[in-house]
Amino acid sequence: MLAVDTFDGVQSVRGTLSFFGSPLKACFFVVDGLMIDTGPRSLARETIPFLQDVPIEQVALTHNHEDHVGLSSWLIRSKGVRAFIHNASVEATARRKKLPWHRRYSWGTNPPFVSHPLPVRLERDKHTFEVIPTPGHTVDHVVFFEKEKGWLFTGDLFVSTNPVQWAPDESANQFIASLQRVLELDFDTVFCGHAGIRQNGKKLISRKLGYLLELRDKAVDLSNKGYSIHQIDRILFPKKPPSTYITRGEWSSYHMVNSLLDSAGKTKNFTGNS
């Protein structure tokens, strides 16, 4: 299912699919001939008919995950556009990725495509988008800031104010630093890769930062009392979402706790009480 909205000249497109009965949402945005992220390949049947009539001259990608780059190859072939991504992922986009089964099942595997390193800013006819590195979710993650409008296109930097699970390679230390960095910017509207358009975006991102810092303090306090990472995880997150079990723990609150403790200088190998 595809839902299209327009906000101040920005087309917001949200696709929804079902993952074992739970909805998964992915968004991309088109403004001033620029497409920010391209959605997952698993929604190609719904998305491509919409894109055929939309003028797109450039593609800017927040990071190299299949739910954000899935239709990049089609756009390059069909519309002759150039796709831009963080320099660290330029070579990777040209290779086929090996994905965990649940990511293949939900988002699909995107074909390889030729990409180019993102410049410091993207100049369009009506808007200028500053490219701001925001690692944490991935090492190649960036956001796009339109200063005059107070817009921030956040990819997976925001998603929600109180996340309950992460992937094993997400870095709390980098995530916290990235949130702090964007909070220095003057913006109000967030265009999120999954939550869509959110007003009071700066307040929401500030709430997410506060949540992670408070969660880290709680985890450190429990660690100092001798609890193991698994015990701390069970105390802080006694109820697990179905996706934790479906993915066999790859999406898990354990990875959040582990990374938060690591960001506070606690060793990942600490076991504490049994």
N, C-alpha and C positions, 0 to 999 in steps of 0.2 A: 504494500500500500504506500502511496506517495501523497504527501500533503505539501502544497505550495502556498507560501505567504509572502507578502511584500512589506518591507519596513524602510521608509525613507529612501526608496530607490534600490534597496538590497532585496534580491529574491532569495528567500530561505526555503530550501527543499529538504523535507524530512521523510526518509523512508523507514518503514516499520516492518519487521519480520518476526516470526515466532521461533523461539529457541526453547524447545521442550516445554511449550506452554507459556513461557514468559516472553514479553515483548522486548525486542532489541531495536533501538532507534539509532539511525545515523543521518547526519545532516551535512549538506554542503551549501555554499552561498555563491551567488553571481551578482557582481556589481561592476559597472563601468567597463564591461568587457573582460573582467577578471573573474575566474572561477577559483574559489578557495576550497580545496579538497574536492574529491570526485566521487565519493560514496563507494559502497562495496559492489563487487561484481555480482553478488547474489541478488541484487535488486536491479540488474541491467534491463530486464524485460520491462519494468515500469519506468526506469529512468531515461533510457535512450530515446524513446519517442518524445519525451519532454525536451531533452537537450537538442534534438535535431532542429528545433525552431528558435533556439536561444543563441544570440550572438556572443561568441566566446573567442577571445584573442589570445589569452594567456591563462595558464593554470599555475596556481601557487599551492604547494602542499605543506601542511603543518608537520607531518612526519610520515615515515615509511611503514605504516600499518595498512593492512588490506582493506579495512573499512574506510580508509581515507584516500587511498590511491587506486581503488579497484577498477575505475573506468578511465584511468589516465591513458592507457594504450589505445582505447577506442577513440578518445578525443584527439589524440595526436594523429591517428590515421584518418579520421573522418573530417576533422576541422583544420588540420594542419597547424595546430597550436604548438607552442613550446611549453613544457612543464618544468617548473623550478622547485627545487628541494634543497635542504641543507647539504652542504658540500660533502659531509660524512656519508651521505646515502646515495650519491650520484652513481657510483659503481654498482651499488646493491640493487638499484631499481632495474638494472639491465640483466639481472640474473633471476631465475625462478626461485622462489623461496620455499623452504620446507616448513610447513606449518603444523602445529598440533591439530589433532582431528577436530576438536571443537571449534577452532577458528576456521578451518576449511568448511565445516558443516554450516556454520552461521554466516560468515561473510563471503566465503568463496576464495579461491586462489586467483589473484590478479596476474595477467600475463606480464612478462618483462616489458619495460619501456625505456626509451632514452630520456634522461632528465638533464637539467643544467643547474649549476650552483646558484642559489638565491643571491641576489645583490643585497646591498645594505638597505635599499628601499625599492619599491615597485612604483614607478611613475605611470599613472593612467591619465586620461584626458581630464577627468574631473577630480580625481583623488590621488593622494600619495599615501602609500602604506609602508610604514617602517617595519623592517624585519627584525624581530627581537628573539634571540636564542633563549629558550626556556627548557633546558633539560630537566629530567626527573622521571616523567612517564617513559620517555626514551631519550637517548643521548642526542638524537637529531631533532628534537622537538623545537618548533618555533611558533611564535604568535605574530599576528599582523595588526599594527596599530595605526589607525587613521586619526591623527591628532585633531584636525579641524572639526570632525564630527563627534569625537569622543567615542569611537568604536574600537573594540578589541575582539579580534577573531582568534579564539583561544584553543582550537583543536581539542585536545584532551587535557588541557591544563586545569580546567574547571570541572566539568561534568556534574559534580554535586558538591554540596557544602560538607557532607559527612560520609565520605567513602567508607565502605566496610570490607573491601577486598582489593588486592593489587596482584599484579603478575610478579614473578620472582625477580625480574631484572629492573624493577622500578626502584628509584633511589629517593628516599625521604630527604636526605641531605640536599640533593639538587632540587627536589620538588619545592621544599621550603624556601630555598634561595630564589627560585624562579618566581614563586608567589610574591615574595618580598620585593623582587625587582619590578614586577608589573604594577604593584600597588603604589609605586613612585610615579606612575603615569597618570595623566588626567583623562579618565574615561568614565562612561556611565553604562553604555550598552555593550553587553557581551554577546557574541555570536559563537555559541558552543557547538562542537562537533557532534554532540549527542542530546543536549538539553535544548538546543535551538536558541532563539533570541530571548535574552533575559535583561530586563531593566534593573536598575540599581546593581549593576554588575560588579562595581568596585566593592560595595558592601558585601555581596555574596562571596567574592574571592577573599575578602578580609575574614569572613566567617570561616571559610575553609582553612585558611592559615591558622586561625585561632584554634580550630578543632584539632589540627594536626599537632600543634605545639602542646595543647592540653593532653592529647593522647600520648605524646612522647613523655611528658612529665609523669603521667600515671604509670607508663610502662617502666620508666627508669626507677620510680619509687618501688614498684613490685620487684624489679630486678635486684635492687639494693637490699631487699628483704630476703633474697635467696631463691625467689621463684624462677623456674626455667622459662624459656621462651614459650614452650607449649602451654605451660600453666598460665602464663600471663595472657596468652591468646584466649584461652578458655574463660578467664576471668573478665577480660575486656569485651569479648565477643562470644557470649555463651550460646547465642543462636546464630547458626550459619545459613546463608542463603542457599537455595537449591543449586545454584551454579558452582558453588564450592565442591559439592559432591559430584556433579556431572563432569566437571573438569578434573576430577581426582586431585583437587587441591592446588591446581595451577592458578586459578583465581581464588585467592584466600586471604583472610585477615591475618593469618600467620605471617605472610610475606610483609604486610604492613608493619606488624609488631617487630619483626626481625630487622627491617630496614630502619625503623625509628630508633631502635636501640643502638644500631650501628652508627646512626647519625649523632647519637649522644656519647659515642666513645665506648659503648659496651660491645664486647666481642660477640660475634655471631655464634661462636662455639660454646658460649656459656650455657651450662645445663642446670645449675642450681639444684634444688631439691628434686627428688624423683617423684 
